[in-house]
Amino acid sequence: MTDTRRALDNAFGRFTDSRPEHGDPDWSYWVNEAQAHAQAGYCFVKLEDWPRARDHLRAALRLQGNEYTREGALRNALLATTYVRQEQPELDKALALGDQAVQTLTGQVNSARCVKHVRNLVGALTPYRRTPAVRRFYQEAKDLIAT
């Protein structure tokens, strides 16, 4: 995990490197800062480093424009999962983000990858399935994740 953290820090350092003689990094032709934070957040989700994943995913959502509905749904589902998986789960925050993802995916966007992450969120919520708010979320997400 240390190597991953070091590589990500180096990449973000290049975004803030104001020395013009270095120019843009070769990989930056398609990556803006929001996308870089989203990718870093996803890496930390896979590493189960929930606080770092959450920090990067929040930054990605803050930096993205409104035109990124698919990415927003994906980032909301991933961020919601970090709130469930952390040591002291914050179900209200997770469900609010999950609701946003489900709403986007049922009304505006068709994305199998995003649906997979909502399905993962539903799985993460399984220990809390007796909670009324979680049951409500299950009901709202049921048709979406069944596809």
C-alpha positions in Angstrom: 0.0 0.0 0.0 2.9 2.3 0.6 4.0 2.1 -3.0 0.5 2.9 -4.2 0.3 5.9 -1.9 3.7 7.2 -3.0 2.8 6.8 -6.7 -0.5 8.6 -6.2 1.2 11.4 -4.3 3.7 11.8 -7.1 0.9 12.0 -9.7 -0.9 14.7 -7.7 2.3 16.5 -7.2 2.6 16.9 -10.9 -0.8 18.6 -11.0 0.5 21.3 -8.6 4.0 21.5 -10.0 4.1 25.1 -11.2 7.5 24.8 -12.9 6.8 25.4 -16.6 10.0 23.7 -17.7 8.5 20.3 -16.8 5.3 20.7 -18.8 2.3 18.4 -18.4 3.0 14.8 -17.6 2.5 12.4 -20.6 -0.5 10.8 -19.0 -2.4 14.1 -18.5 -3.8 14.4 -22.0 -7.1 12.8 -20.7 -6.9 13.2 -17.0 -8.1 16.3 -15.2 -7.8 16.7 -11.4 -11.3 15.4 -10.8 -10.6 12.3 -12.8 -7.3 11.8 -11.0 -9.0 12.0 -7.6 -11.7 9.5 -8.8 -9.0 7.1 -9.9 -7.1 7.5 -6.6 -10.3 7.0 -4.7 -11.1 3.8 -6.6 -7.5 2.5 -5.9 -8.0 3.1 -2.2 -11.5 1.5 -2.3 -9.8 -1.6 -3.7 -7.2 -1.4 -1.0 -9.9 -1.0 1.6 -8.3 2.2 2.9 -11.7 3.9 3.5 -10.5 7.3 4.8 -8.2 7.9 1.9 -10.8 6.6 -0.6 -13.4 9.0 0.9 -11.1 12.0 0.7 -10.3 11.5 -3.0 -13.9 10.6 -3.9 -15.2 13.8 -2.2 -12.6 15.8 -4.0 -13.6 14.2 -7.3 -17.2 15.1 -6.7 -16.4 18.6 -5.7 -14.2 19.2 -8.7 -16.4 17.6 -11.4 -18.8 19.7 -13.4 -22.5 19.0 -13.5 -22.2 17.4 -17.0 -20.6 14.3 -15.6 -23.7 12.4 -14.5 -22.3 8.9 -15.1 -19.1 9.7 -13.2 -21.2 11.3 -10.5 -23.3 8.2 -10.1 -20.2 6.1 -10.0 -18.4 8.3 -7.5 -21.5 8.6 -5.3 -21.9 4.8 -5.1 -18.2 4.3 -4.3 -18.2 7.1 -1.7 -21.4 5.6 -0.1 -19.6 2.3 0.2 -16.7 4.0 2.1 -19.2 5.3 4.7 -20.6 1.8 5.2 -17.3 0.0 5.4 -15.5 2.4 7.8 -15.0 1.4 11.4 -18.0 3.4 12.6 -20.5 3.2 9.7 -22.4 6.4 8.8 -25.5 4.9 7.3 -27.3 8.2 6.7 -24.5 9.6 4.6 -24.2 6.3 2.7 -27.9 6.1 2.0 -28.1 9.7 0.8 -25.2 9.1 -1.6 -26.7 5.8 -2.7 -30.0 7.4 -3.3 -28.4 10.0 -5.6 -26.6 7.2 -7.5 -29.9 5.2 -7.9 -31.8 8.3 -9.0 -29.3 9.1 -11.7 -29.1 5.5 -12.9 -32.9 5.1 -13.1 -33.6 8.5 -14.7 -30.6 9.6 -16.8 -27.8 7.2 -17.2 -27.5 3.5 -18.3 -24.2 2.1 -17.0 -23.5 -1.6 -16.1 -20.4 -0.5 -14.2 -22.2 2.0 -12.1 -25.0 -0.5 -11.4 -22.4 -3.0 -10.3 -21.1 -0.5 -7.7 -24.7 0.1 -6.4 -25.0 -3.7 -6.1 -21.7 -3.7 -4.1 -23.2 -1.0 -1.9 -26.3 -3.1 -1.3 -24.0 -6.0 -0.3 -22.1 -3.8 2.1 -25.4 -2.7 3.7 -26.4 -6.4 4.3 -25.5 -6.3 8.1 -27.9 -3.4 8.5 -30.8 -4.8 6.4 -33.2 -4.6 9.4 -32.8 -0.9 9.6 -35.9 0.8 8.1 -33.8 3.3 6.1 -31.7 0.4 4.6 -34.8 -1.6 3.8 -36.2 1.5 2.0 -33.0 1.8 0.0 -33.1 -1.9 -0.9 -36.6 -1.4 -2.2 -35.7 1.6 -4.3 -32.5 0.0 -5.7 -34.1 -3.5 -6.2 -35.2 -3.0 -9.9 -32.0 -1.3 -10.8 -29.7 -4.0 -9.5 -31.8 -6.8 -10.8 -30.9 -5.9 -14.4 
